Amino acid sequence: MAQELILRGYQQHGIELFGKLAHPPRHFFTWDMGAGKTIGAFSIAQTYTRKRVLIVCPAIVRGTWLREIGKHWPHVKASAITVGRNRALSKKQAALREEAYACDVQVISYDLLPHVEAEGWDLIIVDEFHNLRNPSSKQSKMMRALFRANPDAWAIGLSGTPIPNEAQQLWNPVNTFFPQMWGKISKTFRTPWAFLSRFCEVEQNEYGTRFFGLKEENRDRLEQEFGKVSFRVVQADFAKYLPPLFVEPLHLDQAKDTVALALEWYESVKDECPHMGIYTHLRATAEAIAAAIPGAFLITGKITPATRDIALAEMRGMSSSVLVGTTHALKEGISLSFQKAALVVEWTTAVDEVTQFIARFARQDSTCQMPTRVQFVVGPTDHGRAEVLSQRIENIQKLVKPSRADGLAADTFAAVEMSDESFQSELSRLIESQQRRAALWSAEEDDDDGDE
C-alpha cells in the first residue's frame, strides 16, 4: 500500500514548472540536502505519466531511490541495476538481472550506464549531476551519448551544490543538458575558451595558460545565467519543515582516550535517549567502540549500501538502538533524523563533510517532534578545527533553529504532535542534561589535575 505523499510548496512548484517548459523540458533542481530532491523528481514522473524512467545516481544511493519509489509509487515496476550484462551469473541470477533490465523504472550507477537500453526513455533523472564536471571523463561521454540517443526525453539534474568554487566544473553538466548553451565543445573534449576566460581566473607561466577558480566579479553573472535553467531551494526555504536540531562543540580541557570518552558519553545519555549514534572518521575507532557497547550496530566501509539501509530501517523500528559508524560509510542518501543524541568523536575540517553530516539529522522523514542534539568533540589542541566547526554551527543555526516547526508542516514528520508544554519541557530537559554532563566531565578533569 502506498504511503500518502505530502508535497511541500516548492516541490509542487517544481512539478508545475516542468509543465511550462519548452519541449523537451529539462531543468536542474539545485536543492539543499533535506529539501526532498528525490521525491520532487519522481513526482514529476508520476504527475506527467512518464512511463520509462532512468535514474542515474552514485552507486551508494541506488537503494535509497528504490526504497522511496516503493513507498510512494509502488504500482510501477522498478529495479536497481547492480550487475552489468557481461558478467557471468547462474541461470537464476541471470534471470533476475534480465528482469531488472526490463523494468519501466531503472535506477543505475554512472559506471553501469553502458549496460542499459540506449533508447526509449521518457525521463532521465541525473542525481548528483556535479559528477559530470570533467567533460573528458568516461561517465560524461556516456551521459552525452544517452542524451543524443533520447533527444525527446525529459531530464532533471539534481544537486545541492550548484555553483562550485571551480567554475569550469559547471560547464559540462549544463552542456550535457543544453548543448552549446555556453559554447561548443571541442574535439578534444575541452571546455570552451570563451567560457573559461569569462568566469575563471587566469594564470600565465612558462608552461602556458592555466584557468582555475571563479572570478568573484563574475560570480553573480554565472549564477544569473545558470538560474535560467535551474530551480534553487536553500535551507531557509524549508527550515520550518525540519525537526528542531541542536549542534554544538564538546570542548575537552585535556586529551582523553577516544573509546573511553565514547563509552562515558553513551552511559550518560542511554537512559534519556533511546536512539543514539556515535560516529568517527576512522574505521578502527568505530570497531573498538562498537565492540564495547552491547547490541550496537556497526556500519563501516566494509558494509554494502544495501546492508546499511536494511540496518537503518531495522533501527528505526526498534524501541532503542545504538549506531556506531564511520562518517564516510554514512556519506550519501540517508537520514539519521530518528536519532535523538549523537556524538562525533573524530572528524575532518572539510566544510562539505561537516555540513552534510549535520544535515543527515534534519531530513524530511523524521518520525518524532523531539529535538536532536549533535555534539562534535573538540580537543585541547584542536584550535583550527574548533574555529571551522564554530563557523559551520553558526551558519547552520541561523537556518535550523531550536524552535518548533509550524502546524502546517507538523504532519510531514509527526503522526502525533507534542503539546507546546511537552515540547518546551523536552527542550529544557535536554539542555539541563547537557549542562550536568559538562559539569561532570569538568569536575573529573579537575580531580585528575589535583592528583597530579
C-alpha positions in Angstrom: 0.0 0.0 0.0 1.4 3.4 -1.0 2.2 5.9 1.7 0.4 9.2 1.3 2.8 11.7 -0.3 2.6 15.2 1.1 4.5 17.6 -1.1 5.9 20.9 0.2 5.2 24.1 -1.6 8.4 24.4 -3.5 8.2 20.7 -4.6 4.7 21.4 -6.0 6.2 24.5 -7.7 8.9 22.3 -9.3 6.2 20.0 -10.7 4.3 22.9 -12.2 7.5 24.4 -13.6 8.1 21.4 -15.8 4.6 21.7 -17.3 5.5 25.2 -18.5 9.0 24.5 -20.0 9.6 24.2 -23.8 9.7 20.7 -25.2 11.6 18.6 -24.2 11.5 20.1 -20.7 14.9 19.9 -19.0 15.9 21.6 -15.8 18.2 21.4 -12.8 16.9 21.1 -9.2 19.7 22.6 -7.0 18.1 21.9 -3.7 20.0 21.8 -0.4 20.2 18.4 1.4 17.0 17.7 3.2 14.7 19.5 0.8 13.4 16.3 -0.8 15.0 16.3 -4.3 14.3 12.6 -4.7 10.6 12.9 -4.0 10.4 16.1 -6.1 12.0 14.4 -9.1 9.9 11.2 -9.3 6.8 13.1 -8.5 7.3 14.8 -11.9 7.3 11.3 -13.5 4.1 10.5 -11.6 2.3 13.7 -12.5 3.2 13.7 -16.2 2.9 9.8 -16.6 6.5 9.3 -17.7 6.4 5.5 -18.4 10.1 4.8 -19.0 12.3 6.4 -16.4 16.0 6.1 -16.0 17.6 7.3 -12.8 21.4 7.7 -12.9 23.0 8.2 -9.4 26.0 7.3 -7.3 26.0 3.6 -6.6 25.6 4.2 -2.8 22.2 5.8 -3.2 20.5 3.3 -5.5 18.8 1.6 -2.6 17.5 5.0 -1.3 15.9 5.7 -4.6 14.3 2.3 -4.9 13.0 2.5 -1.3 11.4 5.9 -1.9 9.8 4.7 -5.1 8.5 1.6 -3.4 6.9 3.7 -0.6 5.2 6.3 -2.8 5.0 4.8 -6.3 4.5 1.1 -5.7 2.4 0.3 -8.8 5.3 0.8 -11.2 7.9 -1.9 -12.0 11.1 -0.5 -10.6 14.6 -2.0 -10.1 18.1 -1.1 -9.0 20.6 -2.3 -11.6 23.6 -3.7 -9.7 25.2 -6.1 -12.3 26.3 -5.5 -15.8 25.1 -7.6 -18.7 28.5 -9.0 -19.5 29.0 -10.6 -16.0 28.8 -14.4 -15.8 26.0 -15.5 -13.5 24.0 -18.6 -12.6 20.7 -19.1 -14.5 18.7 -17.9 -11.6 20.8 -14.8 -11.1 20.9 -14.1 -14.9 17.0 -14.3 -15.0 16.8 -11.8 -12.1 19.2 -9.5 -13.9 17.2 -9.6 -17.1 14.0 -8.9 -15.1 15.7 -5.8 -13.6 16.7 -4.5 -17.0 13.1 -5.0 -18.3 11.5 -2.7 -15.6 9.9 0.5 -16.6 11.8 2.5 -13.9 15.5 1.6 -13.6 18.0 3.0 -11.0 21.6 2.7 -12.2 25.0 3.9 -11.2 27.1 6.0 -13.6 29.6 3.2 -14.1 26.9 0.8 -15.4 25.4 3.2 -17.9 26.6 1.3 -21.0 24.5 -1.7 -20.0 21.0 -0.1 -20.1 19.0 0.3 -23.3 20.3 3.3 -25.1 16.9 4.5 -26.5 13.3 4.7 -25.4 13.5 6.7 -22.2 10.7 9.2 -21.4 12.5 10.8 -18.4 16.2 10.8 -17.4 17.0 11.8 -13.8 20.7 12.6 -13.1 21.3 12.6 -9.4 24.4 14.5 -8.2 25.0 15.9 -11.6 28.2 17.6 -10.5 29.8 14.1 -11.0 29.8 15.2 -14.7 32.2 18.0 -14.1 35.0 16.6 -16.2 33.9 16.7 -19.9 36.5 14.1 -20.9 35.6 11.5 -18.3 34.1 8.2 -19.3 30.8 8.8 -17.5 30.5 12.3 -19.1 30.9 10.8 -22.6 28.3 8.0 -21.8 25.8 10.6 -20.5 26.2 12.7 -23.6 25.6 9.6 -25.7 22.5 8.8 -23.7 21.0 12.3 -24.3 21.8 12.1 -28.0 20.0 8.8 -28.3 17.0 10.2 -26.5 16.5 13.7 -27.9 12.8 13.9 -26.8 13.4 12.7 -23.2 12.6 14.9 -20.3 15.5 15.4 -18.0 16.1 16.5 -14.4 19.5 17.2 -12.8 19.8 17.1 -9.1 22.5 18.6 -6.8 22.8 20.6 -3.6 25.9 22.4 -4.7 25.0 24.4 -7.8 27.9 27.0 -8.2 31.2 25.3 -7.4 34.4 27.1 -6.5 35.9 25.9 -9.8 33.6 27.5 -12.5 34.7 25.1 -15.2 33.2 22.2 -13.2 29.7 23.6 -14.0 30.2 23.9 -17.8 29.9 20.2 -18.8 26.7 19.3 -16.8 25.0 22.3 -18.4 26.3 21.4 -21.8 25.1 17.9 -21.4 21.5 19.1 -20.8 21.7 22.1 -23.1 24.3 21.6 -25.8 26.1 24.8 -26.9 24.4 27.0 -24.3 27.8 28.1 -23.2 29.8 27.3 -26.3 30.5 24.3 -28.4 32.7 21.5 -27.0 36.0 20.9 -28.8 37.0 17.6 -30.4 39.3 17.0 -27.5 36.5 17.5 -25.0 37.9 20.7 -23.6 35.8 23.5 -22.0 35.5 26.4 -24.5 38.0 29.2 -24.0 35.2 31.8 -24.2 33.6 30.3 -21.0 37.0 29.9 -19.2 38.2 33.4 -19.9 34.8 34.9 -18.8 34.4 33.0 -15.5 37.7 31.6 -14.4 40.9 33.1 -13.0 43.8 33.1 -15.5 47.5 32.4 -14.8 50.2 32.8 -17.4 53.5 31.0 -16.8 56.3 29.3 -18.8 54.2 26.2 -19.3 51.3 28.1 -20.9 47.9 29.4 -19.7 46.1 27.9 -16.7 42.4 28.6 -15.8 41.2 28.0 -12.3 38.7 29.1 -9.6 35.9 31.5 -10.2 36.2 35.3 -10.9 34.3 36.8 -8.0 33.4 39.8 -10.1 31.5 37.4 -12.4 30.0 35.1 -9.8 26.6 36.9 -10.0 26.6 36.7 -13.7 27.3 32.9 -13.6 24.6 32.4 -11.1 22.2 34.5 -13.2 22.9 32.5 -16.4 22.7 29.2 -14.6 19.5 30.4 -12.8 17.7 30.4 -16.2 17.9 26.6 -16.3 17.8 25.8 -12.6 15.5 26.0 -9.6 17.3 26.8 -6.3 16.0 25.8 -2.9 18.1 26.7 0.2 17.7 25.6 3.8 16.0 28.9 4.7 13.1 27.9 2.4 12.4 24.7 4.2 13.8 25.0 7.7 10.3 25.3 9.1 9.6 21.7 7.9 12.5 20.3 9.9 12.5 19.0 13.4 14.4 21.0 16.0 18.2 20.5 15.9 21.0 21.5 18.3 24.6 21.3 17.1 27.4 22.2 19.4 31.0 21.5 20.2 32.0 19.4 23.2 35.2 21.0 24.4 37.8 18.9 26.3 40.3 20.6 28.6 42.7 17.7 28.2 43.2 14.8 25.9 41.1 11.7 26.6 41.1 8.1 25.2 38.6 8.2 22.3 36.9 4.9 23.1 36.7 5.7 26.8 35.2 9.1 26.0 32.6 7.5 23.7 31.6 4.9 26.4 31.3 7.6 29.0 29.0 9.7 26.8 27.0 6.6 26.0 26.4 5.8 29.7 25.4 9.4 30.3 22.6 9.5 27.6 21.3 6.0 27.2 18.5 6.4 29.8 17.3 9.6 28.3 17.8 9.0 24.5 16.8 5.5 23.3 18.1 6.1 19.8 21.6 7.4 19.6 24.7 7.4 17.4 28.5 7.6 17.8 30.5 8.5 14.8 34.2 8.7 13.8 36.4 9.3 10.9 38.4 6.1 11.5 37.2 2.5 11.0 39.4 1.1 13.7 37.9 3.5 16.3 34.4 2.6 15.3 35.1 -1.1 15.6 36.6 -0.6 19.0 33.6 1.4 20.3 31.0 -1.0 18.8 32.7 -3.9 20.5 32.4 -2.3 23.9 28.7 -1.5 23.6 26.3 -4.4 23.8 23.9 -4.7 20.8 25.4 -1.8 18.9 25.0 -1.7 15.1 28.3 -1.1 13.3 28.4 0.5 9.9 31.8 1.0 8.1 33.0 1.0 4.6 33.1 -2.8 4.6 29.3 -2.9 4.7 27.4 -2.6 1.4 24.9 0.3 1.0 22.1 -2.3 0.8 23.1 -3.9 4.1 23.4 -0.4 5.6 19.9 0.6 4.5 18.5 -2.6 6.0 20.2 -2.0 9.3 19.0 1.7 9.4 15.4 0.6 8.7 15.6 -2.0 11.4 16.9 0.5 13.9 14.1 2.9 13.2 11.6 0.2 14.1 13.3 -0.7 17.4 12.4 0.8 20.8 16.1 1.7 21.3 19.2 1.4 19.3 22.9 2.5 19.2 24.6 3.1 15.8 28.4 3.2 15.7 29.7 4.2 12.3 32.2 6.0 10.1 31.2 9.3 8.6 32.4 8.1 5.2 30.2 4.9 5.2 27.2 7.2 6.0 28.1 9.6 3.3 25.1 9.9 1.0 21.4 9.3 0.6 20.4 8.5 4.2 18.6 10.1 7.1 19.7 9.9 10.8 16.8 12.0 12.0 15.4 9.2 14.1 18.3 9.6 16.5 17.9 12.0 19.4 21.6 12.2 20.5 24.8 11.9 18.5 28.5 12.2 19.3 31.2 12.7 16.7 34.4 11.8 18.3 36.7 12.2 15.3 36.0 14.4 12.3 37.7 16.3 9.5 37.7 20.0 8.9 36.3 19.6 5.4 33.4 22.1 5.2 31.2 20.0 3.0 31.7 16.8 5.1 30.8 18.6 8.3 27.8 20.3 6.8 26.4 17.3 5.1 26.8 15.1 8.1 24.9 17.6 10.3 22.1 17.7 7.6 21.5 14.0 8.0 19.9 14.7 11.3 17.5 17.2 9.8 16.0 15.2 7.0 12.3 15.1 5.9 11.5 11.6 7.2 11.9 12.3 10.9 9.3 10.4 12.8 9.4 12.4 16.0 9.0 16.1 17.0 11.6 15.7 19.8 14.8 17.7 19.2 18.1 16.1 18.2 21.4 17.1 19.8 24.6 16.5 17.8 28.0 17.1 19.5 31.4 17.3 18.0 34.4 16.6 20.2 37.0 19.3 20.2 40.3 18.5 22.0 42.6 21.0 23.7 44.9 21.2 20.7 42.1 21.4 18.1 42.1 25.2 17.8 41.9 25.4 14.0 39.3 22.6 13.9 37.3 24.3 16.6 37.2 27.6 14.6 35.9 25.7 11.5 33.3 23.9 13.4 32.1 27.1 15.2 31.7 28.8 11.9 29.7 25.9 10.4 27.5 25.8 13.6 26.9 29.5 13.4 25.7 29.3 9.8 23.6 26.2 10.3 21.9 27.5 13.5 20.7 30.5 11.5 18.6 28.2 9.4 17.8 25.1 11.6 16.8 26.8 14.8 15.9 25.1 18.1 12.3 26.1 17.7 9.1 24.2 17.0 8.0 23.7 13.4 4.8 25.4 12.5 1.5 23.5 12.4 1.4 23.4 8.6 4.5 21.2 8.5 3.8 19.1 11.5 2.2 16.2 9.6 5.3 15.8 7.4 7.3 14.3 10.2 5.0 13.6 13.2 1.8 11.5 13.3 1.1 12.8 16.8 2.4 16.3 17.7 3.8 17.0 21.2 1.9 19.7 23.0 3.6 23.1 23.5 4.2 22.3 27.2 5.7 18.9 26.4 7.9 20.3 23.7 9.3 23.1 25.9 9.8 20.7 28.7 11.7 18.3 26.5 14.0 21.2 25.3 14.7 22.3 28.9 15.4 18.7 30.0 17.9 18.1 27.2 19.7 21.4 27.9 19.8 20.7 31.7 21.1 17.2 31.0 23.9 18.5 28.8 24.9 21.0 31.4 25.1 18.3 34.0 27.3 16.1 31.8 29.5 19.1 31.0 29.9 19.8 34.7 30.6 16.1 35.4 33.4 16.0 32.8 34.8 19.3 34.1 34.8 18.0 37.7 36.5 14.8 36.7 39.3 16.7 34.9 39.8 19.0 37.9 40.2 16.0 40.1 42.8 14.5 37.8 44.7 17.7 37.8 44.7 17.8 41.5 46.1 14.2 41.8 49.0 15.2 39.6 
